[in-house]
């Protein structure tokens, strides 16, 4: 796997799946864009404007997020249930 950008310090892929799990739980502002094959942090401003920031690395393990990996369907997964 290649480094996702010039600022990245690793090319090691994500192994924990945290971003994939967040993308399927509406409690988190993480979305998968199937058209672009990328993950984004999304935020709606009060004026209705949508801000999207592409995710290159996992929040938890620091691994690279592959461009073409749709969210894994984790049946029954909900982080609220993990508490």
PyMOL Python script that loads the backbone (N, CA, C, O; Angstrom):
from pymol import cmd

cmd.read_pdbstr("""\
ATOM      1  N   UNK A   1       0.859  -1.169   0.000  1.00  0.00           N
ATOM      2  CA  UNK A   1       0.000   0.000   0.000  1.00  0.00           C
ATOM      3  C   UNK A   1       0.903   1.230   0.000  1.00  0.00           C
ATOM      4  O   UNK A   1       1.946   1.232   0.655  1.00  0.00           O
ATOM      5  N   UNK A   2       0.521   2.254  -0.713  1.00  0.00           N
ATOM      6  CA  UNK A   2       1.276   3.497  -0.764  1.00  0.00           C
ATOM      7  C   UNK A   2       0.803   4.457   0.319  1.00  0.00           C
ATOM      8  O   UNK A   2      -0.310   4.343   0.832  1.00  0.00           O
ATOM      9  N   UNK A   3       1.680   5.411   0.655  1.00  0.00           N
ATOM     10  CA  UNK A   3       1.280   6.462   1.583  1.00  0.00           C
ATOM     11  C   UNK A   3       0.205   7.305   0.904  1.00  0.00           C
ATOM     12  O   UNK A   3       0.337   7.619  -0.279  1.00  0.00           O
ATOM     13  N   UNK A   4      -0.850   7.678   1.615  1.00  0.00           N
ATOM     14  CA  UNK A   4      -1.966   8.399   0.999  1.00  0.00           C
ATOM     15  C   UNK A   4      -1.658   9.832   0.601  1.00  0.00           C
ATOM     16  O   UNK A   4      -2.349  10.397  -0.247  1.00  0.00           O
ATOM     17  N   UNK A   5      -0.637  10.426   1.195  1.00  0.00           N
ATOM     18  CA  UNK A   5      -0.259  11.790   0.820  1.00  0.00           C
ATOM     19  C   UNK A   5       1.172  12.044   1.258  1.00  0.00           C
ATOM     20  O   UNK A   5       1.765  11.221   1.955  1.00  0.00           O
ATOM     21  N   UNK A   6       1.726  13.167   0.858  1.00  0.00           N
ATOM     22  CA  UNK A   6       3.112  13.492   1.148  1.00  0.00           C
ATOM     23  C   UNK A   6       3.419  13.724   2.610  1.00  0.00           C
ATOM     24  O   UNK A   6       4.581  13.670   3.013  1.00  0.00           O
ATOM     25  N   UNK A   7       2.403  13.982   3.410  1.00  0.00           N
ATOM     26  CA  UNK A   7       2.605  14.224   4.837  1.00  0.00           C
ATOM     27  C   UNK A   7       2.514  12.945   5.670  1.00  0.00           C
ATOM     28  O   UNK A   7       2.873  12.948   6.847  1.00  0.00           O
ATOM     29  N   UNK A   8       2.042  11.862   5.075  1.00  0.00           N
ATOM     30  CA  UNK A   8       1.876  10.604   5.810  1.00  0.00           C
ATOM     31  C   UNK A   8       3.232  10.032   6.209  1.00  0.00           C
ATOM     32  O   UNK A   8       4.204  10.119   5.458  1.00  0.00           O
ATOM     33  N   UNK A   9       3.279   9.445   7.405  1.00  0.00           N
ATOM     34  CA  UNK A   9       4.517   8.848   7.885  1.00  0.00           C
ATOM     35  C   UNK A   9       4.504   7.326   7.803  1.00  0.00           C
ATOM     36  O   UNK A   9       5.486   6.673   8.156  1.00  0.00           O
ATOM     37  N   UNK A  10       3.396   6.765   7.337  1.00  0.00           N
ATOM     38  CA  UNK A  10       3.309   5.309   7.244  1.00  0.00           C
ATOM     39  C   UNK A  10       2.495   4.895   6.025  1.00  0.00           C
ATOM     40  O   UNK A  10       1.688   5.661   5.498  1.00  0.00           O
ATOM     41  N   UNK A  11       2.730   3.675   5.600  1.00  0.00           N
ATOM     42  CA  UNK A  11       1.895   3.079   4.555  1.00  0.00           C
ATOM     43  C   UNK A  11       1.247   1.795   5.073  1.00  0.00           C
ATOM     44  O   UNK A  11       0.697   1.012   4.298  1.00  0.00           O
ATOM     45  N   UNK A  12       1.316   1.588   6.388  1.00  0.00           N
ATOM     46  CA  UNK A  12       0.728   0.413   7.017  1.00  0.00           C
ATOM     47  C   UNK A  12      -0.795   0.568   7.036  1.00  0.00           C
ATOM     48  O   UNK A  12      -1.305   1.586   7.504  1.00  0.00           O
ATOM     49  N   UNK A  13      -1.524  -0.432   6.530  1.00  0.00           N
ATOM     50  CA  UNK A  13      -2.989  -0.309   6.489  1.00  0.00           C
ATOM     51  C   UNK A  13      -3.632  -0.402   7.873  1.00  0.00           C
ATOM     52  O   UNK A  13      -3.066  -0.974   8.804  1.00  0.00           O
ATOM     53  N   UNK A  14      -4.819   0.171   7.980  1.00  0.00           N
ATOM     54  CA  UNK A  14      -5.623   0.078   9.198  1.00  0.00           C
ATOM     55  C   UNK A  14      -5.945  -1.394   9.458  1.00  0.00           C
ATOM     56  O   UNK A  14      -6.328  -2.131   8.550  1.00  0.00           O
ATOM     57  N   UNK A  15      -5.784  -1.799  10.704  1.00  0.00           N
ATOM     58  CA  UNK A  15      -6.078  -3.186  11.067  1.00  0.00           C
ATOM     59  C   UNK A  15      -7.250  -3.309  12.044  1.00  0.00           C
ATOM     60  O   UNK A  15      -7.759  -4.409  12.262  1.00  0.00           O
ATOM     61  N   UNK A  16      -7.681  -2.183  12.635  1.00  0.00           N
ATOM     62  CA  UNK A  16      -8.723  -2.271  13.665  1.00  0.00           C
ATOM     63  C   UNK A  16     -10.139  -2.069  13.118  1.00  0.00           C
ATOM     64  O   UNK A  16     -11.100  -2.541  13.726  1.00  0.00           O
ATOM     65  N   UNK A  17     -10.285  -1.380  11.989  1.00  0.00           N
ATOM     66  CA  UNK A  17     -11.608  -1.184  11.394  1.00  0.00           C
ATOM     67  C   UNK A  17     -12.457  -0.102  12.026  1.00  0.00           C
ATOM     68  O   UNK A  17     -13.652  -0.019  11.744  1.00  0.00           O
ATOM     69  N   UNK A  18     -11.869   0.736  12.881  1.00  0.00           N
ATOM     70  CA  UNK A  18     -12.644   1.754  13.584  1.00  0.00           C
ATOM     71  C   UNK A  18     -13.382   2.695  12.632  1.00  0.00           C
ATOM     72  O   UNK A  18     -14.566   2.962  12.832  1.00  0.00           O
ATOM     73  N   UNK A  19     -12.706   3.198  11.607  1.00  0.00           N
ATOM     74  CA  UNK A  19     -13.351   4.128  10.670  1.00  0.00           C
ATOM     75  C   UNK A  19     -14.499   3.445   9.942  1.00  0.00           C
ATOM     76  O   UNK A  19     -15.534   4.068   9.702  1.00  0.00           O
ATOM     77  N   UNK A  20     -14.331   2.169   9.585  1.00  0.00           N
ATOM     78  CA  UNK A  20     -15.397   1.433   8.906  1.00  0.00           C
ATOM     79  C   UNK A  20     -16.618   1.307   9.820  1.00  0.00           C
ATOM     80  O   UNK A  20     -17.757   1.461   9.379  1.00  0.00           O
ATOM     81  N   UNK A  21     -16.365   1.028  11.089  1.00  0.00           N
ATOM     82  CA  UNK A  21     -17.459   0.894  12.061  1.00  0.00           C
ATOM     83  C   UNK A  21     -18.170   2.223  12.279  1.00  0.00           C
ATOM     84  O   UNK A  21     -19.398   2.269  12.361  1.00  0.00           O
ATOM     85  N   UNK A  22     -17.403   3.297  12.373  1.00  0.00           N
ATOM     86  CA  UNK A  22     -18.004   4.620  12.553  1.00  0.00           C
ATOM     87  C   UNK A  22     -18.873   4.999  11.358  1.00  0.00           C
ATOM     88  O   UNK A  22     -19.896   5.664  11.523  1.00  0.00           O
ATOM     89  N   UNK A  23     -18.477   4.584  10.165  1.00  0.00           N
ATOM     90  CA  UNK A  23     -19.218   4.946   8.951  1.00  0.00           C
ATOM     91  C   UNK A  23     -20.601   4.304   8.894  1.00  0.00           C
ATOM     92  O   UNK A  23     -21.481   4.809   8.196  1.00  0.00           O
ATOM     93  N   UNK A  24     -20.807   3.217   9.604  1.00  0.00           N
ATOM     94  CA  UNK A  24     -22.125   2.566   9.561  1.00  0.00           C
ATOM     95  C   UNK A  24     -22.979   2.912  10.773  1.00  0.00           C
ATOM     96  O   UNK A  24     -24.115   2.452  10.887  1.00  0.00           O
ATOM     97  N   UNK A  25     -22.428   3.728  11.685  1.00  0.00           N
ATOM     98  CA  UNK A  25     -23.177   4.135  12.871  1.00  0.00           C
ATOM     99  C   UNK A  25     -23.495   5.623  12.753  1.00  0.00           C
ATOM    100  O   UNK A  25     -22.585   6.452  12.742  1.00  0.00           O
ATOM    101  N   UNK A  26     -24.766   5.962  12.666  1.00  0.00           N
ATOM    102  CA  UNK A  26     -25.172   7.359  12.460  1.00  0.00           C
ATOM    103  C   UNK A  26     -24.835   8.266  13.641  1.00  0.00           C
ATOM    104  O   UNK A  26     -24.996   9.483  13.545  1.00  0.00           O
ATOM    105  N   UNK A  27     -24.371   7.695  14.748  1.00  0.00           N
ATOM    106  CA  UNK A  27     -23.982   8.484  15.902  1.00  0.00           C
ATOM    107  C   UNK A  27     -22.685   9.280  15.619  1.00  0.00           C
ATOM    108  O   UNK A  27     -22.395  10.259  16.306  1.00  0.00           O
ATOM    109  N   UNK A  28     -21.927   8.857  14.624  1.00  0.00           N
ATOM    110  CA  UNK A  28     -20.643   9.471  14.314  1.00  0.00           C
ATOM    111  C   UNK A  28     -20.688  10.223  12.989  1.00  0.00           C
ATOM    112  O   UNK A  28     -21.405   9.813  12.077  1.00  0.00           O
ATOM    113  N   UNK A  29     -19.940  11.310  12.865  1.00  0.00           N
ATOM    114  CA  UNK A  29     -19.960  12.106  11.633  1.00  0.00           C
ATOM    115  C   UNK A  29     -19.002  11.584  10.565  1.00  0.00           C
ATOM    116  O   UNK A  29     -18.319  12.366   9.904  1.00  0.00           O
ATOM    117  N   UNK A  30     -18.953  10.279  10.401  1.00  0.00           N
ATOM    118  CA  UNK A  30     -18.089   9.665   9.392  1.00  0.00           C
ATOM    119  C   UNK A  30     -18.978   9.066   8.319  1.00  0.00           C
ATOM    120  O   UNK A  30     -19.920   8.331   8.617  1.00  0.00           O
ATOM    121  N   UNK A  31     -18.672   9.386   7.065  1.00  0.00           N
ATOM    122  CA  UNK A  31     -19.457   8.848   5.946  1.00  0.00           C
ATOM    123  C   UNK A  31     -18.536   8.283   4.887  1.00  0.00           C
ATOM    124  O   UNK A  31     -17.418   8.755   4.683  1.00  0.00           O
ATOM    125  N   UNK A  32     -19.043   7.250   4.214  1.00  0.00           N
ATOM    126  CA  UNK A  32     -18.353   6.664   3.074  1.00  0.00           C
ATOM    127  C   UNK A  32     -19.019   7.182   1.812  1.00  0.00           C
ATOM    128  O   UNK A  32     -20.241   7.113   1.675  1.00  0.00           O
ATOM    129  N   UNK A  33     -18.218   7.701   0.889  1.00  0.00           N
ATOM    130  CA  UNK A  33     -18.730   8.184  -0.395  1.00  0.00           C
ATOM    131  C   UNK A  33     -18.421   7.113  -1.443  1.00  0.00           C
ATOM    132  O   UNK A  33     -17.279   6.973  -1.882  1.00  0.00           O
ATOM    133  N   UNK A  34     -19.440   6.366  -1.835  1.00  0.00           N
ATOM    134  CA  UNK A  34     -19.255   5.261  -2.775  1.00  0.00           C
ATOM    135  C   UNK A  34     -18.802   5.738  -4.148  1.00  0.00           C
ATOM    136  O   UNK A  34     -18.090   5.023  -4.854  1.00  0.00           O
ATOM    137  N   UNK A  35     -19.209   6.930  -4.523  1.00  0.00           N
ATOM    138  CA  UNK A  35     -18.812   7.468  -5.823  1.00  0.00           C
ATOM    139  C   UNK A  35     -17.307   7.725  -5.877  1.00  0.00           C
ATOM    140  O   UNK A  35     -16.661   7.478  -6.896  1.00  0.00           O
ATOM    141  N   UNK A  36     -16.762   8.219  -4.779  1.00  0.00           N
ATOM    142  CA  UNK A  36     -15.337   8.544  -4.721  1.00  0.00           C
ATOM    143  C   UNK A  36     -14.497   7.453  -4.059  1.00  0.00           C
ATOM    144  O   UNK A  36     -13.268   7.512  -4.096  1.00  0.00           O
ATOM    145  N   UNK A  37     -15.149   6.460  -3.455  1.00  0.00           N
ATOM    146  CA  UNK A  37     -14.463   5.400  -2.721  1.00  0.00           C
ATOM    147  C   UNK A  37     -13.572   5.952  -1.622  1.00  0.00           C
ATOM    148  O   UNK A  37     -12.423   5.533  -1.478  1.00  0.00           O
ATOM    149  N   UNK A  38     -14.099   6.893  -0.846  1.00  0.00           N
ATOM    150  CA  UNK A  38     -13.330   7.524   0.219  1.00  0.00           C
ATOM    151  C   UNK A  38     -14.205   7.767   1.442  1.00  0.00           C
ATOM    152  O   UNK A  38     -15.431   7.831   1.352  1.00  0.00           O
ATOM    153  N   UNK A  39     -13.544   7.899   2.582  1.00  0.00           N
ATOM    154  CA  UNK A  39     -14.225   8.199   3.842  1.00  0.00           C
ATOM    155  C   UNK A  39     -14.015   9.667   4.190  1.00  0.00           C
ATOM    156  O   UNK A  39     -12.962  10.244   3.920  1.00  0.00           O
ATOM    157  N   UNK A  40     -15.053  10.262   4.801  1.00  0.00           N
ATOM    158  CA  UNK A  40     -15.008  11.677   5.158  1.00  0.00           C
ATOM    159  C   UNK A  40     -15.575  11.893   6.548  1.00  0.00           C
ATOM    160  O   UNK A  40     -16.457  11.161   6.997  1.00  0.00           O
ATOM    161  N   UNK A  41     -15.049  12.923   7.231  1.00  0.00           N
ATOM    162  CA  UNK A  41     -15.704  13.479   8.403  1.00  0.00           C
ATOM    163  C   UNK A  41     -16.601  14.569   7.849  1.00  0.00           C
ATOM    164  O   UNK A  41     -16.142  15.421   7.088  1.00  0.00           O
ATOM    165  N   UNK A  42     -17.867  14.555   8.219  1.00  0.00           N
ATOM    166  CA  UNK A  42     -18.812  15.538   7.681  1.00  0.00           C
ATOM    167  C   UNK A  42     -19.411  16.370   8.810  1.00  0.00           C
ATOM    168  O   UNK A  42     -19.619  15.898   9.927  1.00  0.00           O
ATOM    169  N   UNK A  43     -19.677  17.625   8.471  1.00  0.00           N
ATOM    170  CA  UNK A  43     -20.262  18.536   9.452  1.00  0.00           C
ATOM    171  C   UNK A  43     -21.175  19.518   8.730  1.00  0.00           C
ATOM    172  O   UNK A  43     -20.775  20.140   7.745  1.00  0.00           O
ATOM    173  N   UNK A  44     -22.392  19.654   9.219  1.00  0.00           N
ATOM    174  CA  UNK A  44     -23.334  20.624   8.662  1.00  0.00           C
ATOM    175  C   UNK A  44     -23.249  21.912   9.458  1.00  0.00           C
ATOM    176  O   UNK A  44     -23.440  21.910  10.674  1.00  0.00           O
ATOM    177  N   UNK A  45     -22.962  23.014   8.774  1.00  0.00           N
ATOM    178  CA  UNK A  45     -22.922  24.326   9.418  1.00  0.00           C
ATOM    179  C   UNK A  45     -24.339  24.850   9.604  1.00  0.00           C
ATOM    180  O   UNK A  45     -25.254  24.393   8.919  1.00  0.00           O
ATOM    181  N   UNK A  46     -24.541  25.796  10.512  1.00  0.00           N
ATOM    182  CA  UNK A  46     -25.881  26.346  10.750  1.00  0.00           C
ATOM    183  C   UNK A  46     -26.530  26.928   9.497  1.00  0.00           C
ATOM    184  O   UNK A  46     -27.756  26.939   9.386  1.00  0.00           O
ATOM    185  N   UNK A  47     -25.723  27.412   8.556  1.00  0.00           N
ATOM    186  CA  UNK A  47     -26.291  27.988   7.333  1.00  0.00           C
ATOM    187  C   UNK A  47     -26.627  26.930   6.283  1.00  0.00           C
ATOM    188  O   UNK A  47     -27.054  27.263   5.177  1.00  0.00           O
ATOM    189  N   UNK A  48     -26.433  25.645   6.629  1.00  0.00           N
ATOM    190  CA  UNK A  48     -26.761  24.566   5.709  1.00  0.00           C
ATOM    191  C   UNK A  48     -25.600  24.076   4.874  1.00  0.00           C
ATOM    192  O   UNK A  48     -25.720  23.057   4.194  1.00  0.00           O
ATOM    193  N   UNK A  49     -24.481  24.772   4.909  1.00  0.00           N
ATOM    194  CA  UNK A  49     -23.304  24.354   4.146  1.00  0.00           C
ATOM    195  C   UNK A  49     -22.718  23.077   4.758  1.00  0.00           C
ATOM    196  O   UNK A  49     -22.666  22.936   5.980  1.00  0.00           O
ATOM    197  N   UNK A  50     -22.281  22.156   3.905  1.00  0.00           N
ATOM    198  CA  UNK A  50     -21.711  20.889   4.345  1.00  0.00           C
ATOM    199  C   UNK A  50     -20.194  20.949   4.193  1.00  0.00           C
ATOM    200  O   UNK A  50     -19.680  21.293   3.128  1.00  0.00           O
ATOM    201  N   UNK A  51     -19.498  20.619   5.248  1.00  0.00           N
ATOM    202  CA  UNK A  51     -18.038  20.540   5.214  1.00  0.00           C
ATOM    203  C   UNK A  51     -17.661  19.067   5.245  1.00  0.00           C
ATOM    204  O   UNK A  51     -18.183  18.307   6.060  1.00  0.00           O
ATOM    205  N   UNK A  52     -16.750  18.660   4.354  1.00  0.00           N
ATOM    206  CA  UNK A  52     -16.258  17.282   4.331  1.00  0.00           C
ATOM    207  C   UNK A  52     -14.737  17.290   4.374  1.00  0.00           C
ATOM    208  O   UNK A  52     -14.089  17.993   3.599  1.00  0.00           O
ATOM    209  N   UNK A  53     -14.174  16.506   5.284  1.00  0.00           N
ATOM    210  CA  UNK A  53     -12.724  16.367   5.384  1.00  0.00           C
ATOM    211  C   UNK A  53     -12.376  14.904   5.141  1.00  0.00           C
ATOM    212  O   UNK A  53     -12.855  14.019   5.850  1.00  0.00           O
ATOM    213  N   UNK A  54     -11.539  14.653   4.132  1.00  0.00           N
ATOM    214  CA  UNK A  54     -11.182  13.283   3.795  1.00  0.00           C
ATOM    215  C   UNK A  54     -10.338  12.660   4.908  1.00  0.00           C
ATOM    216  O   UNK A  54      -9.474  13.316   5.490  1.00  0.00           O
ATOM    217  N   UNK A  55     -10.601  11.392   5.189  1.00  0.00           N
ATOM    218  CA  UNK A  55      -9.859  10.655   6.206  1.00  0.00           C
ATOM    219  C   UNK A  55      -8.790   9.820   5.502  1.00  0.00           C
ATOM    220  O   UNK A  55      -9.100   8.986   4.652  1.00  0.00           O
ATOM    221  N   UNK A  56      -7.541  10.053   5.863  1.00  0.00           N
ATOM    222  CA  UNK A  56      -6.433   9.274   5.296  1.00  0.00           C
ATOM    223  C   UNK A  56      -5.948   8.184   6.240  1.00  0.00           C
ATOM    224  O   UNK A  56      -5.480   7.133   5.802  1.00  0.00           O
ATOM    225  N   UNK A  57      -6.065   8.444   7.558  1.00  0.00           N
ATOM    226  CA  UNK A  57      -5.566   7.506   8.562  1.00  0.00           C
ATOM    227  C   UNK A  57      -6.622   7.242   9.624  1.00  0.00           C
ATOM    228  O   UNK A  57      -7.428   8.115   9.948  1.00  0.00           O
ATOM    229  N   UNK A  58      -6.606   6.040  10.155  1.00  0.00           N
ATOM    230  CA  UNK A  58      -7.524   5.642  11.216  1.00  0.00           C
ATOM    231  C   UNK A  58      -7.279   6.472  12.468  1.00  0.00           C
ATOM    232  O   UNK A  58      -6.135   6.761  12.819  1.00  0.00           O
ATOM    233  N   UNK A  59      -8.367   6.853  13.140  1.00  0.00           N
ATOM    234  CA  UNK A  59      -8.281   7.621  14.383  1.00  0.00           C
ATOM    235  C   UNK A  59      -7.651   6.807  15.506  1.00  0.00           C
ATOM    236  O   UNK A  59      -6.983   7.367  16.376  1.00  0.00           O
ATOM    237  N   UNK A  60      -7.854   5.498  15.498  1.00  0.00           N
ATOM    238  CA  UNK A  60      -7.462   4.656  16.621  1.00  0.00           C
ATOM    239  C   UNK A  60      -6.076   4.043  16.431  1.00  0.00           C
ATOM    240  O   UNK A  60      -5.202   4.221  17.279  1.00  0.00           O
ATOM    241  N   UNK A  61      -5.866   3.318  15.318  1.00  0.00           N
ATOM    242  CA  UNK A  61      -4.591   2.606  15.137  1.00  0.00           C
ATOM    243  C   UNK A  61      -3.586   3.377  14.284  1.00  0.00           C
ATOM    244  O   UNK A  61      -2.407   3.025  14.256  1.00  0.00           O
ATOM    245  N   UNK A  62      -4.036   4.427  13.585  1.00  0.00           N
ATOM    246  CA  UNK A  62      -3.128   5.227  12.762  1.00  0.00           C
ATOM    247  C   UNK A  62      -2.842   4.653  11.395  1.00  0.00           C
ATOM    248  O   UNK A  62      -2.103   5.249  10.611  1.00  0.00           O
ATOM    249  N   UNK A  63      -3.419   3.499  11.097  1.00  0.00           N
ATOM    250  CA  UNK A  63      -3.185   2.860   9.803  1.00  0.00           C
ATOM    251  C   UNK A  63      -3.864   3.605   8.671  1.00  0.00           C
ATOM    252  O   UNK A  63      -4.801   4.376   8.877  1.00  0.00           O
ATOM    253  N   UNK A  64      -3.364   3.352   7.462  1.00  0.00           N
ATOM    254  CA  UNK A  64      -3.898   3.987   6.253  1.00  0.00           C
ATOM    255  C   UNK A  64      -5.270   3.403   5.923  1.00  0.00           C
ATOM    256  O   UNK A  64      -5.473   2.191   5.990  1.00  0.00           O
ATOM    257  N   UNK A  65      -6.211   4.287   5.566  1.00  0.00           N
ATOM    258  CA  UNK A  65      -7.540   3.866   5.140  1.00  0.00           C
ATOM    259  C   UNK A  65      -7.502   3.657   3.631  1.00  0.00           C
ATOM    260  O   UNK A  65      -7.234   4.602   2.889  1.00  0.00           O
ATOM    261  N   UNK A  66      -7.767   2.430   3.159  1.00  0.00           N
ATOM    262  CA  UNK A  66      -7.744   2.201   1.720  1.00  0.00           C
ATOM    263  C   UNK A  66      -8.846   2.979   1.005  1.00  0.00           C
ATOM    264  O   UNK A  66      -9.959   3.097   1.517  1.00  0.00           O
ATOM    265  N   UNK A  67      -8.537   3.506  -0.172  1.00  0.00           N
ATOM    266  CA  UNK A  67      -9.505   4.297  -0.935  1.00  0.00           C
ATOM    267  C   UNK A  67     -10.727   3.497  -1.355  1.00  0.00           C
ATOM    268  O   UNK A  67     -11.836   4.031  -1.392  1.00  0.00           O
ATOM    269  N   UNK A  68     -10.539   2.249  -1.665  1.00  0.00           N
ATOM    270  CA  UNK A  68     -11.637   1.506  -2.280  1.00  0.00           C
ATOM    271  C   UNK A  68     -12.226   0.456  -1.347  1.00  0.00           C
ATOM    272  O   UNK A  68     -12.589  -0.633  -1.793  1.00  0.00           O
ATOM    273  N   UNK A  69     -12.324   0.766  -0.070  1.00  0.00           N
ATOM    274  CA  UNK A  69     -12.886  -0.194   0.877  1.00  0.00           C
ATOM    275  C   UNK A  69     -14.188   0.333   1.459  1.00  0.00           C
ATOM    276  O   UNK A  69     -14.165   1.162   2.369  1.00  0.00           O
ATOM    277  N   UNK A  70     -15.327  -0.135   0.947  1.00  0.00           N
ATOM    278  CA  UNK A  70     -16.599   0.307   1.510  1.00  0.00           C
ATOM    279  C   UNK A  70     -16.750  -0.185   2.942  1.00  0.00           C
ATOM    280  O   UNK A  70     -16.062  -1.122   3.349  1.00  0.00           O
ATOM    281  N   UNK A  71     -17.641   0.436   3.713  1.00  0.00           N
ATOM    282  CA  UNK A  71     -17.826   0.006   5.099  1.00  0.00           C
ATOM    283  C   UNK A  71     -18.218  -1.458   5.170  1.00  0.00           C
ATOM    284  O   UNK A  71     -19.029  -1.936   4.377  1.00  0.00           O
ATOM    285  N   UNK A  72     -17.642  -2.154   6.116  1.00  0.00           N
ATOM    286  CA  UNK A  72     -17.999  -3.560   6.299  1.00  0.00           C
ATOM    287  C   UNK A  72     -19.338  -3.601   7.025  1.00  0.00           C
ATOM    288  O   UNK A  72     -19.539  -2.891   8.011  1.00  0.00           O
ATOM    289  N   UNK A  73     -20.238  -4.423   6.543  1.00  0.00           N
ATOM    290  CA  UNK A  73     -21.553  -4.524   7.157  1.00  0.00           C
ATOM    291  C   UNK A  73     -21.419  -5.305   8.450  1.00  0.00           C
ATOM    292  O   UNK A  73     -21.323  -6.533   8.434  1.00  0.00           O
ATOM    293  N   UNK A  74     -21.412  -4.607   9.550  1.00  0.00           N
ATOM    294  CA  UNK A  74     -21.280  -5.234  10.856  1.00  0.00           C
ATOM    295  C   UNK A  74     -22.675  -5.362  11.438  1.00  0.00           C
ATOM    296  O   UNK A  74     -23.221  -4.402  11.982  1.00  0.00           O
ATOM    297  N   UNK A  75     -23.237  -6.526  11.323  1.00  0.00           N
ATOM    298  CA  UNK A  75     -24.612  -6.753  11.742  1.00  0.00           C
ATOM    299  C   UNK A  75     -24.757  -6.475  13.232  1.00  0.00           C
ATOM    300  O   UNK A  75     -24.040  -7.040  14.058  1.00  0.00           O
ATOM    301  N   UNK A  76     -25.695  -5.595  13.558  1.00  0.00           N
ATOM    302  CA  UNK A  76     -25.983  -5.306  14.944  1.00  0.00           C
ATOM    303  C   UNK A  76     -24.959  -4.429  15.639  1.00  0.00           C
ATOM    304  O   UNK A  76     -25.051  -4.221  16.849  1.00  0.00           O
ATOM    305  N   UNK A  77     -23.990  -3.912  14.907  1.00  0.00           N
ATOM    306  CA  UNK A  77     -22.950  -3.108  15.537  1.00  0.00           C
ATOM    307  C   UNK A  77     -23.490  -1.727  15.875  1.00  0.00           C
ATOM    308  O   UNK A  77     -24.084  -1.052  15.034  1.00  0.00           O
ATOM    309  N   UNK A  78     -23.277  -1.324  17.103  1.00  0.00           N
ATOM    310  CA  UNK A  78     -23.642   0.017  17.543  1.00  0.00           C
ATOM    311  C   UNK A  78     -22.735   0.331  18.721  1.00  0.00           C
ATOM    312  O   UNK A  78     -22.761  -0.370  19.733  1.00  0.00           O
ATOM    313  N   UNK A  79     -21.931   1.387  18.595  1.00  0.00           N
ATOM    314  CA  UNK A  79     -20.985   1.694  19.653  1.00  0.00           C
ATOM    315  C   UNK A  79     -21.663   1.987  20.979  1.00  0.00           C
ATOM    316  O   UNK A  79     -21.057   1.779  22.030  1.00  0.00           O
ATOM    317  N   UNK A  80     -22.897   2.463  20.963  1.00  0.00           N
ATOM    318  CA  UNK A  80     -23.616   2.683  22.230  1.00  0.00           C
ATOM    319  C   UNK A  80     -23.784   1.379  22.986  1.00  0.00           C
ATOM    320  O   UNK A  80     -23.831   1.374  24.216  1.00  0.00           O
ATOM    321  N   UNK A  81     -23.876   0.248  22.244  1.00  0.00           N
ATOM    322  CA  UNK A  81     -24.022  -1.056  22.884  1.00  0.00           C
ATOM    323  C   UNK A  81     -22.712  -1.525  23.520  1.00  0.00           C
ATOM    324  O   UNK A  81     -22.723  -2.446  24.337  1.00  0.00           O
ATOM    325  N   UNK A  82     -21.587  -0.905  23.159  1.00  0.00           N
ATOM    326  CA  UNK A  82     -20.290  -1.340  23.647  1.00  0.00           C
ATOM    327  C   UNK A  82     -19.964  -0.774  25.027  1.00  0.00           C
ATOM    328  O   UNK A  82     -19.006  -1.211  25.665  1.00  0.00           O
ATOM    329  N   UNK A  83     -20.750   0.190  25.488  1.00  0.00           N
ATOM    330  CA  UNK A  83     -20.474   0.827  26.787  1.00  0.00           C
ATOM    331  C   UNK A  83     -20.804  -0.077  27.955  1.00  0.00           C
ATOM    332  O   UNK A  83     -20.627   0.315  29.109  1.00  0.00           O
TER     333      UNK A  83
END
""", "prot")
cmd.dss("prot")
cmd.show_as("cartoon", "prot")
cmd.util.cbc("prot")
cmd.orient("prot")
